[in-house]
Amino acid sequence: MPPEFLRMIVVHEISHLKEPEHDKAFYQLCQHMEANYFQLEFDLRAYLCHLAAGGQPLWAAEVSAG
Ligand SMILES: [Zn+2]
């Protein structure tokens, strides 16, 4: 998985420590930590749709078995 997506997920989870709801304050916090948060979230959602539609993982080769 690209590091941008990992960072976006981490930023999302860290923001939940302070803001439990997906409200305006939550997304402001996300964007404060990651300026491209909304673009990254959009890209990740598009990728998950790609998988849900039966698409192949785009970076399976990066996953190490050990
Ligand atoms: Zn959330």
PDB file of the backbone (N, CA, C, O) and the ligand in Angstrom, with CONECT records:
HET     ZN  A 101       1
ATOM      1  N   MET A   1       0.858  -1.203   0.000  1.00  0.00           N
ATOM      2  CA  MET A   1       0.000   0.000   0.000  1.00  0.00           C
ATOM      3  C   MET A   1       0.887   1.243   0.000  1.00  0.00           C
ATOM      4  O   MET A   1       1.863   1.310   0.747  1.00  0.00           O
ATOM      5  N   PRO A   2       0.555   2.219  -0.827  1.00  0.00           N
ATOM      6  CA  PRO A   2       1.382   3.441  -0.862  1.00  0.00           C
ATOM      7  C   PRO A   2       1.435   4.109   0.518  1.00  0.00           C
ATOM      8  O   PRO A   2       0.447   4.107   1.252  1.00  0.00           O
ATOM      9  N   PRO A   3       2.591   4.676   0.861  1.00  0.00           N
ATOM     10  CA  PRO A   3       2.721   5.314   2.183  1.00  0.00           C
ATOM     11  C   PRO A   3       1.717   6.442   2.394  1.00  0.00           C
ATOM     12  O   PRO A   3       1.344   6.733   3.530  1.00  0.00           O
ATOM     13  N   GLU A   4       1.274   7.086   1.300  1.00  0.00           N
ATOM     14  CA  GLU A   4       0.280   8.154   1.445  1.00  0.00           C
ATOM     15  C   GLU A   4      -1.017   7.618   2.051  1.00  0.00           C
ATOM     16  O   GLU A   4      -1.633   8.267   2.896  1.00  0.00           O
ATOM     17  N   PHE A   5      -1.426   6.415   1.605  1.00  0.00           N
ATOM     18  CA  PHE A   5      -2.655   5.831   2.134  1.00  0.00           C
ATOM     19  C   PHE A   5      -2.473   5.439   3.600  1.00  0.00           C
ATOM     20  O   PHE A   5      -3.370   5.641   4.419  1.00  0.00           O
ATOM     21  N   LEU A   6      -1.314   4.881   3.921  1.00  0.00           N
ATOM     22  CA  LEU A   6      -1.052   4.509   5.309  1.00  0.00           C
ATOM     23  C   LEU A   6      -1.090   5.749   6.205  1.00  0.00           C
ATOM     24  O   LEU A   6      -1.646   5.730   7.303  1.00  0.00           O
ATOM     25  N   ARG A   7      -0.478   6.830   5.700  1.00  0.00           N
ATOM     26  CA  ARG A   7      -0.453   8.070   6.488  1.00  0.00           C
ATOM     27  C   ARG A   7      -1.877   8.610   6.681  1.00  0.00           C
ATOM     28  O   ARG A   7      -2.239   9.068   7.765  1.00  0.00           O
ATOM     29  N   MET A   8      -2.666   8.548   5.618  1.00  0.00           N
ATOM     30  CA  MET A   8      -4.047   9.018   5.715  1.00  0.00           C
ATOM     31  C   MET A   8      -4.832   8.218   6.748  1.00  0.00           C
ATOM     32  O   MET A   8      -5.612   8.782   7.515  1.00  0.00           O
ATOM     33  N   ILE A   9      -4.626   6.904   6.767  1.00  0.00           N
ATOM     34  CA  ILE A   9      -5.339   6.048   7.723  1.00  0.00           C
ATOM     35  C   ILE A   9      -4.880   6.351   9.149  1.00  0.00           C
ATOM     36  O   ILE A   9      -5.695   6.411  10.070  1.00  0.00           O
ATOM     37  N   VAL A  10      -3.584   6.540   9.326  1.00  0.00           N
ATOM     38  CA  VAL A  10      -3.051   6.867  10.651  1.00  0.00           C
ATOM     39  C   VAL A  10      -3.596   8.213  11.128  1.00  0.00           C
ATOM     40  O   VAL A  10      -4.010   8.353  12.279  1.00  0.00           O
ATOM     41  N   VAL A  11      -3.590   9.207  10.226  1.00  0.00           N
ATOM     42  CA  VAL A  11      -4.128  10.528  10.569  1.00  0.00           C
ATOM     43  C   VAL A  11      -5.594  10.404  10.974  1.00  0.00           C
ATOM     44  O   VAL A  11      -6.036  11.037  11.933  1.00  0.00           O
ATOM     45  N   HIS A  12      -6.339   9.592  10.244  1.00  0.00           N
ATOM     46  CA  HIS A  12      -7.758   9.380  10.551  1.00  0.00           C
ATOM     47  C   HIS A  12      -7.933   8.806  11.956  1.00  0.00           C
ATOM     48  O   HIS A  12      -8.761   9.277  12.736  1.00  0.00           O
ATOM     49  N   GLU A  13      -7.142   7.784  12.259  1.00  0.00           N
ATOM     50  CA  GLU A  13      -7.274   7.134  13.568  1.00  0.00           C
ATOM     51  C   GLU A  13      -6.821   8.051  14.706  1.00  0.00           C
ATOM     52  O   GLU A  13      -7.442   8.084  15.768  1.00  0.00           O
ATOM     53  N   ILE A  14      -5.729   8.797  14.475  1.00  0.00           N
ATOM     54  CA  ILE A  14      -5.249   9.726  15.505  1.00  0.00           C
ATOM     55  C   ILE A  14      -6.313  10.801  15.767  1.00  0.00           C
ATOM     56  O   ILE A  14      -6.546  11.184  16.914  1.00  0.00           O
ATOM     57  N   SER A  15      -6.950  11.278  14.705  1.00  0.00           N
ATOM     58  CA  SER A  15      -7.985  12.298  14.868  1.00  0.00           C
ATOM     59  C   SER A  15      -9.145  11.775  15.709  1.00  0.00           C
ATOM     60  O   SER A  15      -9.776  12.529  16.450  1.00  0.00           O
ATOM     61  N   HIS A  16      -9.418  10.482  15.587  1.00  0.00           N
ATOM     62  CA  HIS A  16     -10.505   9.893  16.379  1.00  0.00           C
ATOM     63  C   HIS A  16     -10.185   9.873  17.876  1.00  0.00           C
ATOM     64  O   HIS A  16     -11.099   9.799  18.698  1.00  0.00           O
ATOM     65  N   LEU A  17      -8.923   9.936  18.234  1.00  0.00           N
ATOM     66  CA  LEU A  17      -8.575   9.980  19.655  1.00  0.00           C
ATOM     67  C   LEU A  17      -9.127  11.263  20.280  1.00  0.00           C
ATOM     68  O   LEU A  17      -9.486  11.301  21.457  1.00  0.00           O
ATOM     69  N   LYS A  18      -9.183  12.304  19.460  1.00  0.00           N
ATOM     70  CA  LYS A  18      -9.641  13.605  19.961  1.00  0.00           C
ATOM     71  C   LYS A  18     -11.091  13.871  19.584  1.00  0.00           C
ATOM     72  O   LYS A  18     -11.853  14.431  20.372  1.00  0.00           O
ATOM     73  N   GLU A  19     -11.472  13.458  18.352  1.00  0.00           N
ATOM     74  CA  GLU A  19     -12.822  13.724  17.840  1.00  0.00           C
ATOM     75  C   GLU A  19     -13.463  12.397  17.428  1.00  0.00           C
ATOM     76  O   GLU A  19     -13.167  11.879  16.351  1.00  0.00           O
ATOM     77  N   PRO A  20     -14.333  11.845  18.271  1.00  0.00           N
ATOM     78  CA  PRO A  20     -14.907  10.520  17.965  1.00  0.00           C
ATOM     79  C   PRO A  20     -15.853  10.513  16.771  1.00  0.00           C
ATOM     80  O   PRO A  20     -16.037   9.475  16.135  1.00  0.00           O
ATOM     81  N   GLU A  21     -16.459  11.663  16.456  1.00  0.00           N
ATOM     82  CA  GLU A  21     -17.418  11.708  15.353  1.00  0.00           C
ATOM     83  C   GLU A  21     -16.758  12.195  14.067  1.00  0.00           C
ATOM     84  O   GLU A  21     -15.732  12.875  14.104  1.00  0.00           O
ATOM     85  N   HIS A  22     -17.361  11.837  12.922  1.00  0.00           N
ATOM     86  CA  HIS A  22     -16.899  12.349  11.636  1.00  0.00           C
ATOM     87  C   HIS A  22     -17.563  13.704  11.392  1.00  0.00           C
ATOM     88  O   HIS A  22     -18.358  13.858  10.465  1.00  0.00           O
ATOM     89  N   ASP A  23     -17.234  14.659  12.213  1.00  0.00           N
ATOM     90  CA  ASP A  23     -17.850  15.971  12.065  1.00  0.00           C
ATOM     91  C   ASP A  23     -16.830  16.981  11.530  1.00  0.00           C
ATOM     92  O   ASP A  23     -15.719  16.613  11.146  1.00  0.00           O
ATOM     93  N   LYS A  24     -17.221  18.251  11.512  1.00  0.00           N
ATOM     94  CA  LYS A  24     -16.359  19.277  10.928  1.00  0.00           C
ATOM     95  C   LYS A  24     -15.027  19.371  11.673  1.00  0.00           C
ATOM     96  O   LYS A  24     -13.970  19.477  11.051  1.00  0.00           O
ATOM     97  N   ALA A  25     -15.082  19.331  12.999  1.00  0.00           N
ATOM     98  CA  ALA A  25     -13.858  19.429  13.800  1.00  0.00           C
ATOM     99  C   ALA A  25     -12.929  18.258  13.500  1.00  0.00           C
ATOM    100  O   ALA A  25     -11.710  18.418  13.455  1.00  0.00           O
ATOM    101  N   PHE A  26     -13.516  17.074  13.295  1.00  0.00           N
ATOM    102  CA  PHE A  26     -12.725  15.884  12.979  1.00  0.00           C
ATOM    103  C   PHE A  26     -11.952  16.077  11.674  1.00  0.00           C
ATOM    104  O   PHE A  26     -10.746  15.837  11.616  1.00  0.00           O
ATOM    105  N   TYR A  27     -12.661  16.516  10.625  1.00  0.00           N
ATOM    106  CA  TYR A  27     -12.000  16.675   9.329  1.00  0.00           C
ATOM    107  C   TYR A  27     -11.017  17.844   9.320  1.00  0.00           C
ATOM    108  O   TYR A  27     -10.029  17.821   8.587  1.00  0.00           O
ATOM    109  N   GLN A  28     -11.286  18.863  10.130  1.00  0.00           N
ATOM    110  CA  GLN A  28     -10.314  19.955  10.255  1.00  0.00           C
ATOM    111  C   GLN A  28      -9.019  19.441  10.862  1.00  0.00           C
ATOM    112  O   GLN A  28      -7.926  19.828  10.449  1.00  0.00           O
ATOM    113  N   LEU A  29      -9.162  18.550  11.864  1.00  0.00           N
ATOM    114  CA  LEU A  29      -7.987  17.968  12.511  1.00  0.00           C
ATOM    115  C   LEU A  29      -7.215  17.094  11.513  1.00  0.00           C
ATOM    116  O   LEU A  29      -5.987  17.145  11.450  1.00  0.00           O
ATOM    117  N   CYS A  30      -7.948  16.299  10.743  1.00  0.00           N
ATOM    118  CA  CYS A  30      -7.318  15.461   9.716  1.00  0.00           C
ATOM    119  C   CYS A  30      -6.514  16.324   8.748  1.00  0.00           C
ATOM    120  O   CYS A  30      -5.364  16.024   8.429  1.00  0.00           O
ATOM    121  N   GLN A  31      -7.146  17.397   8.292  1.00  0.00           N
ATOM    122  CA  GLN A  31      -6.497  18.229   7.286  1.00  0.00           C
ATOM    123  C   GLN A  31      -5.327  19.013   7.879  1.00  0.00           C
ATOM    124  O   GLN A  31      -4.376  19.360   7.179  1.00  0.00           O
ATOM    125  N   HIS A  32      -5.416  19.283   9.170  1.00  0.00           N
ATOM    126  CA  HIS A  32      -4.305  19.962   9.851  1.00  0.00           C
ATOM    127  C   HIS A  32      -3.055  19.078   9.834  1.00  0.00           C
ATOM    128  O   HIS A  32      -1.943  19.567   9.636  1.00  0.00           O
ATOM    129  N   MET A  33      -3.249  17.775  10.043  1.00  0.00           N
ATOM    130  CA  MET A  33      -2.109  16.844  10.072  1.00  0.00           C
ATOM    131  C   MET A  33      -1.673  16.420   8.682  1.00  0.00           C
ATOM    132  O   MET A  33      -0.493  16.155   8.452  1.00  0.00           O
ATOM    133  N   GLU A  34      -2.622  16.354   7.749  1.00  0.00           N
ATOM    134  CA  GLU A  34      -2.315  15.923   6.380  1.00  0.00           C
ATOM    135  C   GLU A  34      -3.074  16.835   5.417  1.00  0.00           C
ATOM    136  O   GLU A  34      -4.285  16.705   5.241  1.00  0.00           O
ATOM    137  N   ALA A  35      -2.334  17.764   4.796  1.00  0.00           N
ATOM    138  CA  ALA A  35      -2.968  18.782   3.948  1.00  0.00           C
ATOM    139  C   ALA A  35      -3.739  18.161   2.787  1.00  0.00           C
ATOM    140  O   ALA A  35      -4.724  18.729   2.316  1.00  0.00           O
ATOM    141  N   ASN A  36      -3.287  16.995   2.329  1.00  0.00           N
ATOM    142  CA  ASN A  36      -3.944  16.325   1.196  1.00  0.00           C
ATOM    143  C   ASN A  36      -4.987  15.312   1.658  1.00  0.00           C
ATOM    144  O   ASN A  36      -5.368  14.416   0.904  1.00  0.00           O
ATOM    145  N   TYR A  37      -5.446  15.457   2.902  1.00  0.00           N
ATOM    146  CA  TYR A  37      -6.324  14.424   3.472  1.00  0.00           C
ATOM    147  C   TYR A  37      -7.508  14.092   2.569  1.00  0.00           C
ATOM    148  O   TYR A  37      -7.782  12.920   2.310  1.00  0.00           O
ATOM    149  N   PHE A  38      -8.213  15.123   2.086  1.00  0.00           N
ATOM    150  CA  PHE A  38      -9.436  14.857   1.313  1.00  0.00           C
ATOM    151  C   PHE A  38      -9.121  14.164  -0.006  1.00  0.00           C
ATOM    152  O   PHE A  38      -9.860  13.278  -0.436  1.00  0.00           O
ATOM    153  N   GLN A  39      -8.017  14.568  -0.654  1.00  0.00           N
ATOM    154  CA  GLN A  39      -7.624  13.909  -1.900  1.00  0.00           C
ATOM    155  C   GLN A  39      -7.262  12.447  -1.636  1.00  0.00           C
ATOM    156  O   GLN A  39      -7.642  11.556  -2.395  1.00  0.00           O
ATOM    157  N   LEU A  40      -6.522  12.214  -0.547  1.00  0.00           N
ATOM    158  CA  LEU A  40      -6.108  10.848  -0.230  1.00  0.00           C
ATOM    159  C   LEU A  40      -7.309   9.973   0.117  1.00  0.00           C
ATOM    160  O   LEU A  40      -7.375   8.809  -0.279  1.00  0.00           O
ATOM    161  N   GLU A  41      -8.258  10.544   0.862  1.00  0.00           N
ATOM    162  CA  GLU A  41      -9.442   9.773   1.224  1.00  0.00           C
ATOM    163  C   GLU A  41     -10.232   9.428  -0.028  1.00  0.00           C
ATOM    164  O   GLU A  41     -10.747   8.317  -0.157  1.00  0.00           O
ATOM    165  N   PHE A  42     -10.328  10.378  -0.949  1.00  0.00           N
ATOM    166  CA  PHE A  42     -11.030  10.137  -2.216  1.00  0.00           C
ATOM    167  C   PHE A  42     -10.339   9.022  -2.995  1.00  0.00           C
ATOM    168  O   PHE A  42     -10.994   8.119  -3.514  1.00  0.00           O
ATOM    169  N   ASP A  43      -9.009   9.092  -3.072  1.00  0.00           N
ATOM    170  CA  ASP A  43      -8.244   8.082  -3.812  1.00  0.00           C
ATOM    171  C   ASP A  43      -8.393   6.706  -3.178  1.00  0.00           C
ATOM    172  O   ASP A  43      -8.543   5.706  -3.880  1.00  0.00           O
ATOM    173  N   LEU A  44      -8.351   6.657  -1.853  1.00  0.00           N
ATOM    174  CA  LEU A  44      -8.472   5.370  -1.160  1.00  0.00           C
ATOM    175  C   LEU A  44      -9.856   4.779  -1.398  1.00  0.00           C
ATOM    176  O   LEU A  44      -9.999   3.576  -1.621  1.00  0.00           O
ATOM    177  N   ARG A  45     -10.882   5.644  -1.349  1.00  0.00           N
ATOM    178  CA  ARG A  45     -12.247   5.169  -1.587  1.00  0.00           C
ATOM    179  C   ARG A  45     -12.380   4.615  -3.005  1.00  0.00           C
ATOM    180  O   ARG A  45     -13.026   3.590  -3.223  1.00  0.00           O
ATOM    181  N   ALA A  46     -11.766   5.299  -3.959  1.00  0.00           N
ATOM    182  CA  ALA A  46     -11.807   4.834  -5.347  1.00  0.00           C
ATOM    183  C   ALA A  46     -11.123   3.473  -5.472  1.00  0.00           C
ATOM    184  O   ALA A  46     -11.598   2.589  -6.186  1.00  0.00           O
ATOM    185  N   TYR A  47     -10.009   3.320  -4.771  1.00  0.00           N
ATOM    186  CA  TYR A  47      -9.293   2.048  -4.825  1.00  0.00           C
ATOM    187  C   TYR A  47     -10.123   0.929  -4.198  1.00  0.00           C
ATOM    188  O   TYR A  47     -10.171  -0.180  -4.732  1.00  0.00           O
ATOM    189  N   LEU A  48     -10.779   1.212  -3.062  1.00  0.00           N
ATOM    190  CA  LEU A  48     -11.596   0.189  -2.406  1.00  0.00           C
ATOM    191  C   LEU A  48     -12.781  -0.194  -3.296  1.00  0.00           C
ATOM    192  O   LEU A  48     -13.201  -1.352  -3.302  1.00  0.00           O
ATOM    193  N   CYS A  49     -13.324   0.773  -4.050  1.00  0.00           N
ATOM    194  CA  CYS A  49     -14.391   0.467  -5.003  1.00  0.00           C
ATOM    195  C   CYS A  49     -13.866  -0.447  -6.107  1.00  0.00           C
ATOM    196  O   CYS A  49     -14.545  -1.377  -6.540  1.00  0.00           O
ATOM    197  N   HIS A  50     -12.653  -0.165  -6.547  1.00  0.00           N
ATOM    198  CA  HIS A  50     -11.985  -0.981  -7.554  1.00  0.00           C
ATOM    199  C   HIS A  50     -11.884  -2.434  -7.065  1.00  0.00           C
ATOM    200  O   HIS A  50     -12.169  -3.364  -7.819  1.00  0.00           O
ATOM    201  N   LEU A  51     -11.481  -2.625  -5.809  1.00  0.00           N
ATOM    202  CA  LEU A  51     -11.387  -3.972  -5.240  1.00  0.00           C
ATOM    203  C   LEU A  51     -12.773  -4.603  -5.119  1.00  0.00           C
ATOM    204  O   LEU A  51     -12.965  -5.773  -5.452  1.00  0.00           O
ATOM    205  N   ALA A  52     -13.746  -3.807  -4.633  1.00  0.00           N
ATOM    206  CA  ALA A  52     -15.103  -4.323  -4.433  1.00  0.00           C
ATOM    207  C   ALA A  52     -15.718  -4.756  -5.755  1.00  0.00           C
ATOM    208  O   ALA A  52     -16.560  -5.654  -5.787  1.00  0.00           O
ATOM    209  N   ALA A  53     -15.300  -4.119  -6.848  1.00  0.00           N
ATOM    210  CA  ALA A  53     -15.817  -4.453  -8.173  1.00  0.00           C
ATOM    211  C   ALA A  53     -15.069  -5.640  -8.778  1.00  0.00           C
ATOM    212  O   ALA A  53     -15.287  -5.989  -9.939  1.00  0.00           O
ATOM    213  N   GLY A  54     -14.188  -6.258  -7.992  1.00  0.00           N
ATOM    214  CA  GLY A  54     -13.477  -7.431  -8.466  1.00  0.00           C
ATOM    215  C   GLY A  54     -12.134  -7.128  -9.094  1.00  0.00           C
ATOM    216  O   GLY A  54     -11.526  -8.000  -9.716  1.00  0.00           O
ATOM    217  N   GLY A  55     -11.663  -5.895  -8.938  1.00  0.00           N
ATOM    218  CA  GLY A  55     -10.362  -5.520  -9.494  1.00  0.00           C
ATOM    219  C   GLY A  55      -9.222  -6.171  -8.729  1.00  0.00           C
ATOM    220  O   GLY A  55      -9.358  -6.551  -7.566  1.00  0.00           O
ATOM    221  N   GLN A  56      -8.103  -6.286  -9.412  1.00  0.00           N
ATOM    222  CA  GLN A  56      -6.923  -6.866  -8.783  1.00  0.00           C
ATOM    223  C   GLN A  56      -6.253  -5.831  -7.866  1.00  0.00           C
ATOM    224  O   GLN A  56      -6.223  -4.645  -8.193  1.00  0.00           O
ATOM    225  N   PRO A  57      -5.712  -6.283  -6.708  1.00  0.00           N
ATOM    226  CA  PRO A  57      -4.928  -5.354  -5.879  1.00  0.00           C
ATOM    227  C   PRO A  57      -3.776  -4.789  -6.701  1.00  0.00           C
ATOM    228  O   PRO A  57      -3.118  -5.514  -7.448  1.00  0.00           O
ATOM    229  N   LEU A  58      -3.540  -3.491  -6.555  1.00  0.00           N
ATOM    230  CA  LEU A  58      -2.542  -2.832  -7.399  1.00  0.00           C
ATOM    231  C   LEU A  58      -1.137  -2.934  -6.833  1.00  0.00           C
ATOM    232  O   LEU A  58      -0.162  -2.671  -7.535  1.00  0.00           O
ATOM    233  N   TRP A  59      -1.029  -3.316  -5.565  1.00  0.00           N
ATOM    234  CA  TRP A  59       0.308  -3.346  -4.968  1.00  0.00           C
ATOM    235  C   TRP A  59       0.496  -4.582  -4.100  1.00  0.00           C
ATOM    236  O   TRP A  59       1.176  -4.529  -3.075  1.00  0.00           O
ATOM    237  N   ALA A  60      -0.118  -5.717  -4.518  1.00  0.00           N
ATOM    238  CA  ALA A  60       0.004  -6.946  -3.760  1.00  0.00           C
ATOM    239  C   ALA A  60       1.469  -7.377  -3.664  1.00  0.00           C
ATOM    240  O   ALA A  60       1.886  -7.977  -2.673  1.00  0.00           O
ATOM    241  N   ALA A  61       2.251  -7.059  -4.717  1.00  0.00           N
ATOM    242  CA  ALA A  61       3.652  -7.477  -4.750  1.00  0.00           C
ATOM    243  C   ALA A  61       4.459  -6.826  -3.637  1.00  0.00           C
ATOM    244  O   ALA A  61       5.522  -7.322  -3.262  1.00  0.00           O
ATOM    245  N   GLU A  62       3.950  -5.709  -3.105  1.00  0.00           N
ATOM    246  CA  GLU A  62       4.677  -5.018  -2.051  1.00  0.00           C
ATOM    247  C   GLU A  62       4.496  -5.679  -0.688  1.00  0.00           C
ATOM    248  O   GLU A  62       5.266  -5.421   0.238  1.00  0.00           O
ATOM    249  N   VAL A  63       3.482  -6.527  -0.566  1.00  0.00           N
ATOM    250  CA  VAL A  63       3.203  -7.157   0.720  1.00  0.00           C
ATOM    251  C   VAL A  63       4.224  -8.276   0.940  1.00  0.00           C
ATOM    252  O   VAL A  63       4.285  -9.235   0.170  1.00  0.00           O
ATOM    253  N   SER A  64       4.994  -8.141   1.965  1.00  0.00           N
ATOM    254  CA  SER A  64       6.024  -9.135   2.262  1.00  0.00           C
ATOM    255  C   SER A  64       5.468 -10.259   3.115  1.00  0.00           C
ATOM    256  O   SER A  64       4.669 -10.024   4.021  1.00  0.00           O
ATOM    257  N   ALA A  65       5.887 -11.471   2.827  1.00  0.00           N
ATOM    258  CA  ALA A  65       5.419 -12.624   3.594  1.00  0.00           C
ATOM    259  C   ALA A  65       6.221 -12.761   4.885  1.00  0.00           C
ATOM    260  O   ALA A  65       5.824 -13.523   5.766  1.00  0.00           O
ATOM    261  N   GLY A  66       7.283 -12.080   5.017  1.00  0.00           N
ATOM    262  CA  GLY A  66       8.047 -12.254   6.234  1.00  0.00           C
ATOM    263  C   GLY A  66       8.719 -10.984   6.636  1.00  0.00           C
ATOM    264  O   GLY A  66       9.413 -10.947   7.652  1.00  0.00           O
TER     265      GLY A  66
HETATM  266 ZN    ZN A 101     -13.465   7.268  11.175  1.00  0.00          ZN2+
END
